[in-house]
Amino acid sequence: MKHRGVFSKLRSKARELKQNLFVLYLAYKDPRIPKYAKWFTLCVVAYAFSPIDLIPDFIPIAGYLDDLVIVPLGITLALRMIPSEVIEDCRAEAEAMRGKGKPANWAAAAVFIAVWILFAVWLGSVLYRLF
């Protein structure tokens, strides 16, 4: 029965991360945050909302690394860069957005697809030269 407590905590943490993503989504558009925080937050939100991962999930261990480590770390760092009054305002607005789902960021997906295509072309050219 101890497992229920663990799963409950994990679900709670996942909901908190999702809510913080909405807070960041709203915060990066706020003119009160510094430029460096705006750009970092935009990168974190774009990556998290992207339908395509930089490291695909089918790659063992590394595929889930971004979901379990990189995204939460990015969210934490971005929240620390944004003034607390902006965070509070955005949290209230994010509560109103709850349940609407995450917006898809197709521009970020296109960037990740382009990176993978360039990598495949580069790898193909290296392999071609070797053989």
C-alpha positions as CSV (number, residue, x, y, z in Angstrom):
1,M,0.0,0.0,0.0
2,K,3.0,2.2,0.3
3,H,3.1,2.4,-3.5
4,R,-0.1,4.4,-3.7
5,G,1.6,7.2,-1.7
6,V,4.6,7.2,-4.2
7,F,2.3,7.3,-7.2
8,S,0.2,10.0,-5.7
9,K,3.3,12.2,-5.1
10,L,4.5,11.6,-8.7
11,R,1.1,12.5,-10.1
12,S,1.1,15.7,-7.9
13,K,4.6,16.6,-9.1
14,A,3.5,16.0,-12.8
15,R,0.5,18.3,-12.3
16,E,2.7,20.9,-10.7
17,L,5.2,20.8,-13.6
18,K,2.4,21.1,-16.1
19,Q,0.9,24.1,-14.3
20,N,4.3,25.7,-14.1
21,L,4.7,25.3,-17.9
22,F,1.4,27.3,-18.3
23,V,2.8,29.9,-15.9
24,L,6.0,30.2,-18.0
25,Y,3.9,30.3,-21.2
26,L,2.1,33.3,-19.9
27,A,5.1,34.9,-18.3
28,Y,7.4,35.0,-21.4
29,K,4.9,37.4,-23.0
30,D,4.9,39.7,-20.0
31,P,6.9,42.9,-20.5
32,R,8.0,43.0,-16.9
33,I,10.6,40.2,-17.2
34,P,14.2,40.8,-18.3
35,K,15.2,39.9,-21.9
36,Y,17.5,37.1,-20.9
37,A,14.7,35.5,-18.8
38,K,12.3,36.0,-21.7
39,W,14.5,34.2,-24.1
40,F,15.3,31.3,-21.8
41,T,11.7,30.9,-20.8
42,L,10.7,31.0,-24.5
43,C,13.2,28.2,-25.2
44,V,11.9,26.1,-22.2
45,V,8.3,26.5,-23.2
46,A,8.9,25.9,-26.9
47,Y,10.8,22.7,-26.1
48,A,8.3,21.4,-23.5
49,F,5.3,22.1,-25.8
50,S,6.9,20.8,-28.9
51,P,5.3,17.6,-30.2
52,I,8.8,16.3,-31.1
53,D,11.7,15.8,-28.7
54,L,15.3,16.6,-29.5
55,I,16.2,13.1,-28.2
56,P,13.4,10.7,-29.3
57,D,11.8,8.6,-26.6
58,F,12.7,5.3,-28.4
59,I,16.4,5.8,-27.6
60,P,17.1,3.9,-24.4
61,I,17.6,6.0,-21.2
62,A,18.6,9.2,-23.1
63,G,15.1,9.4,-24.7
64,Y,13.5,10.0,-21.4
65,L,16.3,12.1,-20.0
66,D,14.8,15.3,-21.4
67,D,11.3,14.5,-20.0
68,L,12.6,13.6,-16.5
69,V,15.6,15.9,-16.1
70,I,16.1,18.6,-18.7
71,V,12.5,20.0,-18.8
72,P,12.0,20.1,-15.0
73,L,15.4,21.7,-14.6
74,G,14.6,24.3,-17.3
75,I,11.3,25.1,-15.7
76,T,13.0,25.6,-12.3
77,L,15.7,27.8,-13.7
78,A,13.1,29.9,-15.7
79,L,10.9,30.4,-12.7
80,R,13.9,31.7,-10.7
81,M,14.7,34.3,-13.4
82,I,11.2,35.8,-13.4
83,P,10.2,38.4,-10.8
84,S,7.8,36.9,-8.1
85,E,5.0,39.4,-8.8
86,V,4.9,38.3,-12.5
87,I,4.8,34.6,-11.4
88,E,1.9,35.3,-9.0
89,D,-0.1,37.1,-11.7
90,C,0.6,34.3,-14.2
91,R,-0.3,31.6,-11.7
92,A,-3.7,33.2,-11.3
93,E,-4.2,33.3,-15.1
94,A,-2.9,29.8,-15.5
95,E,-5.5,28.5,-13.0
96,A,-8.1,30.0,-15.3
97,M,-6.6,28.1,-18.2
98,R,-6.5,24.7,-16.4
99,G,-8.0,21.9,-18.4
100,K,-7.7,23.5,-21.8
101,G,-4.6,21.4,-22.8
102,K,-1.2,22.5,-23.9
103,P,-0.7,24.6,-27.1
104,A,1.4,22.8,-29.7
105,N,4.5,24.6,-30.9
106,W,4.9,23.5,-34.5
107,A,7.8,26.0,-35.0
108,A,9.9,24.3,-32.4
109,A,8.9,20.9,-33.9
110,A,10.2,22.1,-37.2
111,V,13.5,23.2,-35.7
112,F,14.0,19.7,-34.1
113,I,13.1,18.0,-37.3
114,A,15.6,20.2,-39.2
115,V,18.3,19.3,-36.6
116,W,17.6,15.6,-37.0
117,I,17.7,15.9,-40.8
118,L,21.0,17.8,-40.7
119,F,22.4,15.2,-38.4
120,A,21.3,12.4,-40.7
121,V,22.8,14.1,-43.7
122,W,26.1,14.7,-41.9
123,L,26.2,11.1,-40.6
124,G,25.4,9.9,-44.1
125,S,28.3,11.9,-45.6
126,V,30.7,10.7,-43.0
127,L,29.7,7.1,-43.6
128,Y,29.9,7.6,-47.3
129,R,33.5,8.9,-47.0
130,L,34.5,5.9,-44.8
131,F,33.1,3.3,-47.2
